[in-house]
Amino acid sequence: MGALLEVSGVSVSFDGFKAINNLSFSIDTGELRAVIGPNGAGKTTFMDIVTGKTRPDSGKVEWGRPGRDLLRLSESQIARLGIGRKFQRPTVFVTQTVQDNLLMALKKDRDPLSALFYRADAVDLGKVEELAVEIGLQEHLPRLAGELSHGQKQWLEIGMLLAQDPQLLLVDEPAAGMTPAEREHTTDLLKRAAQTRAVVVVEHDMEFVRRLGCKVTVLHEGAVLAEGSLDAVTSNQDVIDVYLGR
Ligand SMILES: Nc1ncnc2c1ncn2[C@@H]1O[C@H](COP(=O)(O)OP(=O)(O)OP(=O)(O)O)[C@@H](O)[C@H]1O
């Protein structure tokens, strides 16, 4: 499979400080990847660049084959192309049911008038059911999203992103604030999601990353310090030095 996203030699400075420094990164269709790195390594800025929120000073960001230049597209054009992003805090509609949250996500691209007169048909309800099974919330469809636990809200939001059928999903610290059982469920969910799309997970929790069982990219000072299996990168002397602050 060819690269789905190719970031080459990207740099960005904020007030003269290089947050991203000649960064190159690529991910294949249907690949699961963990991105780790100490605080300030540039992980959030990297995702901001891929989603079009931050424009780099130099470098290339290309999508698909033949490569489409993402730097020429707006944030919403990039989202429509198939890049979904999950932020740390869940942003579900707490006064709506789980089912309605998923239905709204499914219909997000409708024009406002048809959305206004929209009545869920059997096809959409079937898709919502499938999504609910995928995120493990099938028993909770009639509940208000506001009643869900923190972990369940995070899964619902992942489900809402999956409803948009992204080819690449960027997920920021999904395990934060979760119980051990919720973390385990989240690992399974992300692994399953990555069977049909590419998923990039930024995460600090090494146990979580270990359970993902995927290739790991270590960022440091805005560049890739090491890449490989978790065992390979955690036994890399440069990575050990950075994490121990040497
Ligand atoms: N808009 C901005 N203006 C100025 N400096 C910024 C801006 N955004 C990020 N930075 C700086 O760039 C560096 C990289 O930040 P970034 O948030 O990408 O790191 P991170 O790896 O996501 O860190 P964390 O793990 O703490 O979330 C940091 O030193 C940060 O202070």
PDBQT file of the ligand as one rigid body, heavy atoms in Angstrom, charges set to zero:
ROOT
HETATM    1  N1  LIG A 301       0.792  29.183  18.921  1.00  0.00    +0.000 N 
HETATM    2  C1  LIG A 301       1.982  29.062  19.538  1.00  0.00    +0.000 A 
HETATM    3  N2  LIG A 301       2.713  30.139  19.866  1.00  0.00    +0.000 NA
HETATM    4  C2  LIG A 301       3.918  30.024  20.460  1.00  0.00    +0.000 A 
HETATM    5  N3  LIG A 301       4.484  28.841  20.774  1.00  0.00    +0.000 NA
HETATM    6  C3  LIG A 301       3.803  27.733  20.480  1.00  0.00    +0.000 A 
HETATM    7  C4  LIG A 301       2.515  27.771  19.853  1.00  0.00    +0.000 A 
HETATM    8  N4  LIG A 301       2.091  26.492  19.680  1.00  0.00    +0.000 NA
HETATM    9  C5  LIG A 301       3.064  25.698  20.187  1.00  0.00    +0.000 A 
HETATM   10  N5  LIG A 301       4.098  26.439  20.664  1.00  0.00    +0.000 N 
HETATM   11  C6  LIG A 301       5.341  25.905  21.251  1.00  0.00    +0.000 C 
HETATM   12  O1  LIG A 301       5.823  24.920  20.370  1.00  0.00    +0.000 OA
HETATM   13  C7  LIG A 301       6.353  23.792  21.097  1.00  0.00    +0.000 C 
HETATM   14  C8  LIG A 301       5.641  22.525  20.655  1.00  0.00    +0.000 C 
HETATM   15  O2  LIG A 301       4.317  22.534  21.227  1.00  0.00    +0.000 OA
HETATM   16  P1  LIG A 301       3.263  21.363  21.056  1.00  0.00    +0.000 P 
HETATM   17  O3  LIG A 301       2.051  21.774  21.801  1.00  0.00    +0.000 OA
HETATM   18  O4  LIG A 301       3.134  21.028  19.627  1.00  0.00    +0.000 OA
HETATM   19  O5  LIG A 301       3.980  20.165  21.831  1.00  0.00    +0.000 OA
HETATM   20  P2  LIG A 301       3.369  18.774  22.330  1.00  0.00    +0.000 P 
HETATM   21  O6  LIG A 301       4.369  17.746  21.935  1.00  0.00    +0.000 OA
HETATM   22  O7  LIG A 301       1.993  18.637  21.830  1.00  0.00    +0.000 OA
HETATM   23  O8  LIG A 301       3.369  18.960  23.896  1.00  0.00    +0.000 OA
HETATM   24  P3  LIG A 301       2.400  18.310  25.032  1.00  0.00    +0.000 P 
HETATM   25  O9  LIG A 301       2.828  16.872  25.133  1.00  0.00    +0.000 OA
HETATM   26  O10 LIG A 301       2.788  19.080  26.240  1.00  0.00    +0.000 OA
HETATM   27  O11 LIG A 301       0.995  18.503  24.584  1.00  0.00    +0.000 OA
HETATM   28  C9  LIG A 301       6.197  24.138  22.570  1.00  0.00    +0.000 C 
HETATM   29  O12 LIG A 301       7.420  24.646  23.064  1.00  0.00    +0.000 OA
HETATM   30  C10 LIG A 301       5.105  25.187  22.573  1.00  0.00    +0.000 C 
HETATM   31  O13 LIG A 301       5.260  26.062  23.665  1.00  0.00    +0.000 OA
ENDROOT
TORSDOF 0
